[in-house]
Amino acid sequence: MSQNRRVRTPAALLSYPHLFTPQEPFRNSKGEPQGDPKYGAVLVFPEGTDMSGMQAVAQIAGEEKFGKDFQKGLKSGRIRSPFRDDSDKGYPENSIFINAKSSDQPGIVGRYADPATGKPVVITNADEVYPGCIVKASITAYGYDVNGNKGVAFALNNIQKWDDGERLDSRIAAEDEFEAEALSEADLDDLNPAPTADAESESDDGGLNAFM
């Protein structure tokens, strides 16, 4: 019987999110898509994060798919690990990251309860879940063997935004990038003109004269 390969992650830095709109697949030289659109994200775990839960389900998935050859394959590089520590990604030093993808859109919720349900509030605004915010995720480990590529990967089930953080994409809100100039009294008068005699007449008769 298959063992439980689903786990909730510790807090992670969100990178390359495709949570509301799936990412289009790579296209070959003929413009043909190589696969299907996928929802997903990169989850970056700072140095010192307890990875034991994720490592345990990855081990289960690897043994189910490759049996006793799993550990030997990992050590030799024939089987790919889902945990990466590439130093050229610009992530915090000594961090570990994973890719988690899904054909189905993940559920996305916040940290605090919805007063109406008592459950985490559902997030529908994509701007709230941005590269650099802190999230937790529900993921499922699985083994794969496709066209000679073997390894263990994670499917993305659901995401919970846990906290805000410094944006990784350097995007700045327009209201934060530009300075505002105070309106003069004349400008305010132009925006809020005094009622005209006609307007007062309309007000007196309930505006009925506009239909006459």
Phi and psi in degrees as a GROMACS rama.xvg file:
@    title "Ramachandran Plot"
@    xaxis  label "Phi"
@    yaxis  label "Psi"
@TYPE xy
-65.3693  135.331  SER-2
-84.5982  162.854  GLN-3
-67.1091  121.791  ASN-4
-114.082  15.9926  ARG-5
-100.838  138.123  ARG-6
-150.895  153.494  VAL-7
-99.3224  134.427  ARG-8
-83.3464  160.113  THR-9
-68.9129  175.51  PRO-10
-61.3815  137.792  ALA-11
-140  157.463  ALA-12
-81.8643  128.431  LEU-13
-86.3445  130.846  LEU-14
-137.986  149.477  SER-15
45.8187  54.7507  TYR-16
-75.3675  133.672  PRO-17
-130.722  74.7835  HIS-18
-105.413  -24.492  LEU-19
-107.985  -28.3164  PHE-20
-130.144  128.136  THR-21
-68.1641  151.757  PRO-22
-80.9081  131.79  GLN-23
-68.78  145.222  GLU-24
-73.1363  161.604  PRO-25
-61.9758  142.832  PHE-26
-112.15  141.49  ARG-27
-78.3235  -175.404  ASN-28
-62.9427  -19.778  SER-29
-91.7873  1.27682  LYS-30
81.0677  13.6164  GLY-31
-88.3231  130.371  GLU-32
-66.9585  135.164  PRO-33
-101.359  76.0801  GLN-34
118.166  -168.845  GLY-35
-110.957  157.777  ASP-36
-59.3043  143.899  PRO-37
-133.187  138.978  LYS-38
-82.3214  154.764  TYR-39
168.702  -176.169  GLY-40
-167.046  162.548  ALA-41
-101.4  131.699  VAL-42
-112.113  121.448  LEU-43
-108.547  122.78  VAL-44
-107.518  120.89  PHE-45
-62.2689  159.131  PRO-46
-54.8389  135.498  GLU-47
94.7321  -5.64893  GLY-48
-66.6444  138.759  THR-49
-74.7659  107.559  ASP-50
-98.8157  6.77526  MET-51
-60.9361  -38.5649  SER-52
-63.9795  -44.0613  GLY-53
-68.141  -39.2051  MET-54
-63.5675  -36.2557  GLN-55
-65.5438  -45.7242  ALA-56
-72.4545  -30.0764  VAL-57
-65.0505  -38.7417  ALA-58
-64.1188  -43.5096  GLN-59
-60.2249  -47.2538  ILE-60
-62.8983  -40.0779  ALA-61
-65.9184  -41.8881  GLY-62
-69.577  -36.0945  GLU-63
-64.7608  -36.6865  GLU-64
-84.8267  -40.3329  LYS-65
-117.886  -3.16851  PHE-66
63.5452  -143.645  GLY-67
-66.9455  -14.1108  LYS-68
-83.1723  -3.6558  ASP-69
-60.9938  -55.0971  PHE-70
-63.1032  -40.4274  GLN-71
-62.3513  -39.873  LYS-72
-66.4571  -38.2127  GLY-73
-62.7267  -46.5887  LEU-74
-65.2401  -35.0344  LYS-75
-83.8439  -14.6141  SER-76
90.2102  0.728604  GLY-77
-73.6209  -25.7627  ARG-78
-117.43  127.705  ILE-79
-84.5898  138.121  ARG-80
-85.5779  147.872  SER-81
-78.3793  -10.4446  PRO-82
-96.9779  126.886  PHE-83
-127.543  152.422  ARG-84
-137.109  33.9505  ASP-85
-54.058  125.356  ASP-86
-80.4622  -11.5174  SER-87
-93.6267  9.57942  ASP-88
-87.1697  -11.7812  LYS-89
82.7168  10.9215  GLY-90
-81.5817  165.606  TYR-91
-52.4264  145.535  PRO-92
-57.2851  135.997  GLU-93
66.3817  18.2745  ASN-94
-81.493  159.667  SER-95
-117.924  139.596  ILE-96
-134.33  156.2  PHE-97
-131.119  157.21  ILE-98
-103.569  135.193  ASN-99
-131.179  126.12  ALA-100
-133.258  163.564  LYS-101
-158.649  148.842  SER-102
-76.2434  -23.3349  SER-103
-102.404  147.029  ASP-104
-66.2574  131.306  GLN-105
-72.3782  153.888  PRO-106
-73.9606  144.362  GLY-107
-130.819  120.153  ILE-108
-130.707  167.107  VAL-109
-96.5168  -175.823  GLY-110
-81.5535  -31.4169  ARG-111
-102.941  160.888  TYR-112
-77.6989  144.172  ALA-113
-78.1966  121.791  ASP-114
-55.8196  -28.3468  PRO-115
-75.9646  -28.3393  ALA-116
-119.014  -23.1141  THR-117
79.3462  -1.4032  GLY-118
-102.706  164.603  LYS-119
-52.9281  135.25  PRO-120
-65.8181  137.922  VAL-121
-77.3076  134.504  VAL-122
-100.352  124.347  ILE-123
-116.12  -7.72166  THR-124
-96.6731  114.556  ASN-125
-61.2526  -27.2934  ALA-126
-67.0095  -19.0474  ASP-127
-76.5406  -20.6245  GLU-128
-118.074  91.4909  VAL-129
-119.937  162.253  TYR-130
-60.4445  119.238  PRO-131
115.187  -17.137  GLY-132
-76.4997  165.025  CYS-133
-100.107  131.586  ILE-134
-135.45  164.465  VAL-135
-121.934  154.819  LYS-136
-139.987  153.723  ALA-137
-101.549  124.035  SER-138
-133.373  158.231  ILE-139
-128.44  127.279  THR-140
-82.1383  144.394  ALA-141
-150.594  152.718  TYR-142
-95.9597  150.916  GLY-143
-139.439  153.401  TYR-144
-147.583  92.6566  ASP-145
-126.861  119.17  VAL-146
51.6902  39.3693  ASN-147
87.3508  -8.36348  GLY-148
-90.7773  121.586  ASN-149
-120.564  144.947  LYS-150
173.409  -172.815  GLY-151
-120.745  137.961  VAL-152
-137.249  176.493  ALA-153
-121.326  134.327  PHE-154
-92.6325  140.901  ALA-155
-91.403  124.707  LEU-156
-97.8963  -61.3497  ASN-157
-146.145  159.739  ASN-158
-128.393  140.028  ILE-159
-124.002  120.007  GLN-160
-72.23  127.006  LYS-161
-104.513  -34.0095  TRP-162
-165.143  165.266  ASP-163
-85.3469  162.222  ASP-164
-157.984  175.438  GLY-165
-70.352  129.887  GLU-166
-62.209  140.547  ARG-167
-89.3967  -19.9242  LEU-168
-95.2891  3.73619  ASP-169
62.9089  13.8952  SER-170
-71.1081  137.268  ARG-171
-123.65  134.837  ILE-172
-63.2511  143.867  ALA-173
-57.5553  -38.9734  ALA-174
-68.7274  -17.8348  GLU-175
-94.5007  -16.6813  ASP-176
-91.5165  -27.4049  GLU-177
-111.271  153.655  PHE-178
-89.6802  148.727  GLU-179
-103.126  139.226  ALA-180
-102.763  133.567  GLU-181
-66.0728  140.259  ALA-182
-77.0304  140.397  LEU-183
-80.7571  168.449  SER-184
-61.4209  -35.7388  GLU-185
-65.082  -40.2927  ALA-186
-63.622  -39.8671  ASP-187
-65.3927  -37.5073  LEU-188
-64.7688  -38.3102  ASP-189
-65.1354  -36.1555  ASP-190
-75.4421  -27.7772  LEU-191
-128.899  71.7263  ASN-192
-64.3766  150.502  PRO-193
-67.7019  146.998  ALA-194
-60.3258  139.372  PRO-195
-88.0909  170.281  THR-196
-61.3965  -40.2737  ALA-197
-61.6043  -41.324  ASP-198
-64.4916  -38.1253  ALA-199
-66.9406  -35.69  GLU-200
-64.812  -43.2712  SER-201
-61.643  -39.5467  GLU-202
-65.1468  -38.1417  SER-203
-66.4202  -38.1865  ASP-204
-101.08  18.9699  ASP-205
75.2394  11.3854  GLY-206
82.4155  9.92269  GLY-207
-66.4992  -29.1181  LEU-208
-66.6222  -15.9543  ASN-209
-68.4361  -19.7505  ALA-210
-102.383  5.92728  PHE-211
